[in-house]
């Protein structure tokens, strides 16, 4: 059972297990997302008909065709007709470069055969070349040709290969094993991810050309390449690692080389393959590597081979594709002795397809401009020149509108288009290829958004018929995030995603690790950080407020039951027992959901037959997310729907990865899968489909775009250094030079020649991107001080004005729902303010004239907002506008009927001066601790440790503790140390004055609480006294140590609230009687200013509070009344600048002004 059982998926009878054949060719039913395929049979043109009319036994044929000329459709039709003519499907082999391309061909062939009444559910004839090699190796092992491979062979993914290389490099760095002696100039590069990529490329070249470690070392010495000598050690360790731990695992390059060796060294096996596969169809031959060409030559010589190629559009160059080798076809497949059964002159074996079915005229011209800069192969020049634009392209979808962002296109200043729909349609045909320069990367993103929305809303082009193509994965991800944030549904390939970083996947992997770990291990139980992260994540969904409330309620329950566990212990226990939170359904819902997942996962993991799939399914099923996310994705709108859709895509990808892992590692534990996934730093090859392509814009790289087409293609990032990226690949370790040596090239290519090769590769991928467009291609580049446009931009639309450079495009306001709502609300707000101003002016003039009423534009704006609100557009409904919502609560902070108001002496002054500031501090809105506050705490700690001195002990303790401040050496730490020593010296000076005054210390940091009541208002004073002293008359004397710079004036000190509260609490009996002769008669209080600039310590005394003095009690009850709430007054009190605890919440401060407030 897999995640596909959500209604979002459907069962589809399909060809055998995608690209990896199932054992014994059993039928495989897979749960997959629906995939759009062509349903009508090909109506061949004359060029295609000549290929379809080839008689059986025709031998090798090469079909050259540009993009959109029907090469893939011809491959499907040729294969279908051979099957309809009686050829068994398992005697036909259809090869393509990637799994995605194979999936499309497989679907098209299946539908084509169903349409012709020849539907079949036998083994698929469609394979990637790696899949065919894998199948050959699997069968060869079964037949006994590979005795060293004991287990079923499997393909080593790129992500796995990267992990193995990373582990080897890490073991070298840690000294776990002796490593290669890398050249000195590579030392700093070795720990980087880029170096791993270079190593991987070098290993692929050695696998591709069959170069063993010893041979690599010899070549390094022979060609004076010390990096090859060093890499030979790593290559040997890499091979040993695979041979000892994963002998059945083959990397893609090694897979093909092994298949070639099997066929070359075992003639009987080769004869059997040729007899069983008399017909071979190859699509996208231009993407083949030298190893693939070698395999095709071995297998296809003398066979009926139809190879389709477009040498000008290549996207697998970074994986070693060699389109130049297409020139050897079909001659390289002719038998060396004798003639084919039906001999035909070799010159007649190459067919050209020049009739276009995709690109509109201007798009075709753009592609041809690119293709002319690519070295021509035999036949390609004639093919390029003869290509025609697609007939009937405009009939498929509405015509693309004119470009409103073009410098020549009229647009209103506010971004509203002034062109009419008729004008748009009329100019569309003249502007099928346009180029834009913008001022910055943010402008580039904005223009992409604007173009998509304009073409969709004004041009009627469905989002699914548009694509954004960028050269690199990071740029694709950035653009996808931006469009998604702006409300545009985005379709991204799961194959481009690092699954472990997806918000919907990471928690599942974390829980999988937890529930699969042995109970006695610490990792079997959630720690605090992980538990809180899970509770607040995509599956828990709890807020910080929920968790705080839950802690409080659990603690109350615990204390009521007589327990003494902490709130953290109680919370972690709740993650193990869903029933523990039955009494707290609202704040505990998220934690309870995670707890159910933990319990279900542990139960599934306890099954002896547990696999990663079964445990993941238990976790997923217990989360109650499937139905909710499906409902949000299918019926919802806005960010929540897109997020749910993206999360479902990621989970589908995870289950597919788990399924593949279980198939490739029979008997492996769920924990092994969790560790395997967490080790992957690269995207994993996946056929998992994403969001509905009909309703979302595709944002892809050229490699992902290959084989697909859209009405509109926007190509972004056309800056120098980005596209083209002429950085030489494989140069750090010389992988490219190694390939040259392996092919017998005697002279080493110079730097200029290498750059030319890279640029040609970049041109081919760019040609692929441009040729994906049916009606319209739009290129965008940034021109600024930091970014220079690429010359590729001019290949889309040349700039022919020699007198001035291409101008920057002014980007109109995108037609987003948010922008529309904002504009309408702004219109209504301006209208309301105009009306209010008019009324105010008449009132000032005592004019009794009639109210003019709202301007004419107000009613249409209000009507439009009402329509948008009815459609559920966010922000349109006034009921949700800021400033118009009712208060969230009218409840006071404290129920004064049952609970006393807690009052802290140090906060009374703030509550009296500005109740709002007090509330903000109380709610945790104050800034974090400053260095001055940290030093103050530091000084208080020393004063507490040595309450009676002497001075030398205080200074000694200061020196001992100074390192605890964590200050970096330098002038700043010296300044702080001097200030701290001065404060300690002042404290010593105070102790001497205390003795002279006849007082003695009784306690330090003395905590107390005292309840008072007046007029039915109960107050509980709770606080801590820095120093509690006893004077000569036995009365309590309060000392508060101050380390700040500001001291109150003498007048303010007379009724200073903090000291007054201390004295009032003492008078009410807050102190123990045994320590004082007169405990309820305060002897006074004082502030000891330790940060003074005076030569001596500054002591500010407050006279003793007499029995007839009530000012302190007045302050206490006034402050307590303000603290109750629910409204808190904001007061600035004439202070300039105003001291707002948090200006954004202060209605007097401009930053916190009410959003609906209007001032005349």
Secondary structure by P-SEA (a helix, b strand, c coil): ccccccccbbbbbcccccccccccccbbbbbccbbbbbcccccccaaaaaaaaccccccbbbbbbcccccaaaaaaaaaaaaaaaccccccbbbbbccaaaaaaaaaaaaaaaaaaccccccccccccaaaaaaaaaaaaaaaccccccccccccccaaaaaaaaaaaaaaaaaccccccccccccccccccaaaaaaaaaaaaaaaaacccaaaaaaaaaaaccaaaaaaaaaaaaaaaaaaacccccccaaaaaaaaaaaaaacaaaaaaaaaaccbbbbcccccccaaaaaaaaacccccbbbbbbccccccccccccccccccccccccccccccccccccccccbbbbcccccccaaaaaaaaaaaaacccccaaaaaaaaccccccccccccccccccccccccccccccccccaaaaaaacccccbbbbbbccaaaaaaaaaaaaaaaaacccccccccccccccaaaaaaaaaaaaaaccbbbbbccccccccccccaaaaaaaaaaacccccccccccaaaaaaaaacccccccaaaaaaaaaaaaaaaaaacccccaaaaaaaaaacccccccccccaaaaaaaaaaaaaaaaaaacccccaaaaaaaaaaaccaaaaaaaaaaccccaaaaaaaaaaaaaaaaaaaaaaaaaacccccaaaaaaaaaaccccccccccccccccbbbbbcccccccccccbbbbccccccccccccccccccaaaaaaaaaacccccccaaaaaaaaaaaaaaaaaaaaaccccbbbbbbbbcccccccccccccccccccccccccccccccccaaaaaaaaaaaaaaaaaaaaaaaaaaaaacccccccccccaaaaaaaaaaaaaaacccccccccccccccccccccccccccccbbbbccaaaaaaacaaaaaaaaacccccccaaaaaaaaaaaaaaacccccaaaaaaaaaaacccccccccaaaaaaaaaaaaaaaaaaaaaaaaaaaccccccccccbbbbbbcccbbbbbbbcccbbbbcccbbbbbbbbbccccccccccccccaaaaaaaaaaaacccccccccccccccbbbbbbcccccccbbbbbbccccccccaaaaaaaaaaaaaaccbbbbbccccccccccccccccccccccccccccc
